[in-house]
Amino acid sequence: QSVLTQPPSVSAAPGQKVTIYCSGSRSDIRNNYVSWYQHLPGTGPKLLIYDNDKRPSGIPNRFSGSKSGTSATLDITGLQAGDEADYYCGTWHSSLSAGVFGSGTKVTVL
Amino acid sequence: QVQLVESGGGVVQSGGSLRLSCAASGFTFSDYGMHWVRQVPGKGLEWAALVLFDGSNKYYVDSVRGRFTISRDNSKNTLYLQMNSLRVEDTAVYYCVKDKHERVEVPGHFSYGMDVWGQGTTVTVSS
């Protein structure tokens, strides 16, 4: 059972926007930075967002992250067929002294 | 280019041991913390272990602490995961992963992200 809670799935039509929420606690999200990953089957996950809201080079600005209190969000705008994947939030848990991931959200482009 | 290549996966009986290796290239290995992350078939990602850039501190998820040991050889640009007392529930794809930021001494508090992932190596523990 994951420490961070995400919705199992979200969906939208091409060109639309989806928002993925990641809910945690004071020991993880509130007191530490959050990252987001895109995972396609058969490949290693890809970093989309680090330090709550920063994008690595090469990641389009259609992907954006934010954090407030014990929750974080990933927005994907201008949804494309290639965005169909599993998305995970991740952070550090100060009390456990361990990394933690969210339960994962499957994005479907209708 | 920056690359991580895992090896050492395979099939082992419950209670057995296995050592995973991860060869790093394209960056200054000794400047970055390194993680192992695993994914059980059909399940989500699970963070397993972290060793800081200089090997000074190591961290583990509760389910592997005392059975797994993460280590690194900065002279060989290689990360290891020694897995002992393996259980069926350790069956997973294991990914070697690089920290985004250099010389992190306090994970998460000032920065957090894992920016380079290997292709994964499969570990199957049979009963």
Interface residues (C-beta under 8 A of the other chain):
Chain A: S2 N31 N32 Y33 V34 S35 Y37 H39 T43 G44 P45 K46 L47 I49 Y50 D51 K54 P56 D86 Y88 G90 T91 W92 H93 S94 L96 S97 A98 G99 V100 F101 G102 S103 G104
Chain B: H35 V37 G44 L45 E46 W47 L50 Y59 Y60 V61 D62 Y95 K100 P107 G108 H109 F110 S111 Y112 G113 M114 D115 W117 G118 Q119 G120
